[in-house]
Amino acid sequence: MNQEEHIKYWIDSAEDDLDSAFVIYFSKKYHWSLFIGHLSLEKLLKALYVQSTYNKVPPRIHNLLKLAELSNISLNQEQMEFFSEINRFHIEARYSEFKDELRKIATEEFTIKYLNKIKEHFQWLKSLIK
C-alpha cells in the first residue's frame, strides 16, 4: 500500500469504530462504548501520523497526546485535557483491575456526553487530513 492507501485504511477503520461506539452505547455497554470511542480518535491520529511523517507504519501506542505530538498536531489546552481524559478509557476498559471503576462512572449521561465530544474531536481531526 502507498501512503494514500494507508491513510484511507486508518480513516475507514476510525469511521467504523465511531459508528460502533454509538451502537455499543445504545446496547448499554457504556464502558466499551467509551473504549471504542477512544480507538476511533487513535486511528485518526494514526492516519495523521502517516500523513505528516510519510511513514506507513504508525507507532503501536495508544496515548492520544503522544500520537498528536508525533503527528505534529498542535493542541490547545482544552484539547490536551480532553485527550488526557479520553486516554483513561483505553486503560480502564481494557484492564480488569480498572474496569469496575469505569463501569461505575460510565452512566448513560456520562457516556453520551463524552461520545458527543469524541465525535466533535473526530470531525476536527478528520478535517486535518488532506
N, C-alpha and C positions, 0 to 999 in steps of 0.2 A: 504494500500500500504506500502511496505517496502521502505527503503532508496533508493535502486537502482531504484525502480519504480517511486519514486518521482523525482529523478534526471532526469530520462528519460522523464517524463512528462514535466519538465521545458525545457529540450533541444528541444524536439519535438515542443513545443509551440514557443520557441525562433526562431527555424529554419523557421517555418511557418510565423512568423512575419517578419523576414528578407526578405523572398521571397515577402511577401505582401508589404513591404516598397518599393521595386523596381517596383512592379505592380502599386502601387499608384503613384509613381514617373512618370511612363510612361503615366498615365492618367492626369498628370499635376496638381495634388493636392499636391504641394510640401510641404506645411506646415504639412499636415497629413502624408506624407511620412517620414518626419523627426521625427514626434511623434512616429510612429510605429518603426522606426529605433532605437530610444531610448528604446522602450519597448523590442526589441529583446535583447539588451545588459542587460537590467534589469533582464530579465528572465534567461539569462545565469548566471548572478551573483547570482540569487536565487538558481540555481542548485548548484553552487559552495558553497553557504551558507549551503545547505543541506548536501553536501559532507563533508565540513570541521567541522560542528558542530554536525552532526548526529541528528539534529533537523529536523523533517519532514516538519515543517511549517516555512517558511521564514518570516521575518518581513514584514508587509504591508506598506512598504515605497518605494519611487521611486528614491531616491537620489543615483546615481551610486557610488559616492565616499563613502558614508556611507555603502552601501551594500558591496563594496570591502573591507572596513575596517572590517566589521562584518564577512566577509568570510575569513579573514586572508590573503588577497592578497596584496602583496607589489606592489605599483605603483611607477613608476619613475615620474619625473617632467612632462614630455610630456604627459604621460597617465593621470595624475591628472588634468592637464589643459584641456585635451580633454574631460574627463568625466564631468568636470565642465561646459564646453561649451555645451555638449550634454544635460546636465540636464535642461538647459533652454528650450529645445524643448518640454520637457514634460509639463512644466508650460505654455509656450507661446502658444502651440497648443490647450491646454485644456481649458484655461480660456479666455472668450471673450474680456476682457479688454486688453489682451496681443496679442490676435490672429492677429489683424491687423498689429502689429509690425512685427510679424514673417512672415506674408504674404508679406510684403514689402521687407524683406531681403532674403526670400526663393525663389530666382530665380532658373531657371533651372541649371545654372552653380554652384551656391552656394550649391544647394541641392545634385547634383551628387557628388560634391567634398566631402561633409560630409557623404553621403551614402557609398562611397568607403572607407572612413576612418572608418566608423562604421563596415563595413564588415571586414576590417583588424583586428580591435579590437575584433570583434566577433570570428574570427578564432583563435586569440591568447587566448581568454578566454576559448573557447571550448577545446583547447589543454591542458588546466589545469585540465580538468575533466577526472578522471580515470575510 
